[in-house]
């Protein structure tokens, strides 16, 4: 079968790979769509030392079970089920797993990193993922193009559970890519009416304003973000700040624009060394709450699928482009050139 692979030399390319072998302890998915996420893009641009090669990449998926071994059937999975997979697979034994935070597992293994990924015609689901409930049935009225985006959307939901967004809050989101837009959508679901997005790329800003009417857009090339937030909030600052991009200076600026007792989510991880961007005095004297976030859980993904099923979220509208697996590099280029919010790969 065709797959997009990081080889032993850490080069990435589409190549022939053996199809997964059916066993009593695994399941196999015929991939309908996989999605390119920010991590995939950073891997494409700079590599990723966390991936153990050779490895099929990709971790956002939707497809149909073509094989469900006896172990999978014992967990209620059957051939023909339409499913998506929560890629962060916990061990089930450590303290984070025991408390429901499987994304923080001490022995975490992830689809596309330690397990074979979704940029392929077929993907194996290992026994541990089945055991931990990471294989999630997609409701009948949830489209494939929404289901494939349940995982990145659930990552944003995971971040916002710590922020306690209220209707009277001003929410500032740095970045208007897919994650930034989804943060805005979820903040609005929580009741927030004043949402400010900070975006330097005019193409993305225009798309975001079309997708989410009523947001306020700041372009740092033309405006001073700190002064604009100060003006909009009457000098109070933003109650909630979310960094939905990987720019170190934004981590610092987020603390400046936050209101007293503000809540900050450092959603966008930084490449390389992330030290030196936190002002502990600002946190201390403004009584800021600063939250990290990593990945998501199967429970959060089920919640997002329920939102879509109930008509509270439309994820499919964010799909900008669908490319064939053999043309996946074109998808990465579209993201690089800010021409797409979400690119799907169809094997």
RADA-V349184 format. One record per backbone hydrogen bond with DSSP energy under -0.5 kcal/mol. CO is the residue of the C=O (numbers start at 1). NH is the residue of the N-H. Records with the same first field share a line. If there is no record, write none. Layout:
BEGIN
CO: NH / NH
END
This chain:
BEGIN
1: 17
2: 121
3: 5 / 15
4: 57
5: 7 / 13
6: 54 / 55
7: 10
11: 7
13: 5
15: 3
23: 26
24: 71
26: 69
27: 125
28: 66 / 67
29: 31 / 123
30: 64
33: 62
34: 345
35: 37 / 60
36: 343
37: 41
38: 42
39: 43
40: 44
41: 45
42: 46
43: 47
48: 51
51: 53
55: 6
56: 117
57: 119
58: 118
59: 61
60: 35
62: 32 / 33
63: 83
64: 30 / 66
65: 80
67: 28
69: 73
70: 74
71: 75
72: 75 / 77
73: 76
78: 81
81: 65 / 83
82: 138
83: 63
84: 136
85: 87
87: 89 / 111
88: 90
89: 109
94: 98
95: 99
96: 101
97: 100
100: 102
101: 104
102: 105
105: 108
109: 89
110: 113 / 114 / 115
113: 52
115: 112
118: 120
119: 4
121: 31
123: 29
124: 126
125: 27
126: 130
127: 131
128: 132
129: 134 / 135
130: 133
134: 86 / 136
136: 84
139: 142
141: 143
143: 146 / 147
144: 148
146: 149
147: 150
149: 153
150: 154
151: 155
152: 156
153: 157
154: 158
155: 159
156: 160
157: 161
159: 162
160: 163 / 164
166: 169
167: 193
169: 171 / 194
170: 172 / 239 / 240
171: 196
172: 242
173: 175 / 198
174: 244
177: 181
178: 182
179: 183
180: 184
181: 185
182: 186
183: 187
184: 188
185: 189
186: 190
187: 192
188: 191
193: 195
194: 171
195: 216
196: 173
197: 199 / 218
198: 175
200: 202
201: 205
202: 206
203: 207
204: 208
205: 209
206: 210
207: 211
208: 212
212: 215
216: 197
218: 199 / 220
219: 222 / 223
223: 225
224: 228
225: 229
226: 230
227: 231
228: 232
229: 233
230: 235
231: 234
233: 236
238: 259
239: 263
240: 172
241: 265
242: 174 / 244
243: 268
245: 247
246: 248
247: 250 / 251
248: 251 / 252
249: 253
250: 254
251: 255
252: 255 / 256
253: 257
254: 258
257: 238
259: 262
262: 289
263: 241
264: 266 / 291
265: 243 / 267
266: 293
267: 269
278: 280
279: 283
280: 284
281: 285
282: 286
283: 287 / 288
284: 287
286: 261
288: 290
289: 264 / 291
291: 266
297: 301
298: 302
299: 303
300: 304
301: 305
302: 306
303: 307
304: 308
305: 309
306: 310
307: 312 / 313
308: 311
313: 315
315: 318
316: 319
318: 320 / 342
321: 344
323: 346
324: 327
325: 328
327: 330 / 331
328: 332
329: 333
330: 334
331: 335
332: 336
333: 337
334: 339 / 340
335: 338
342: 320 / 321 / 344
343: 36
344: 323
345: 34 / 347
346: 325
END
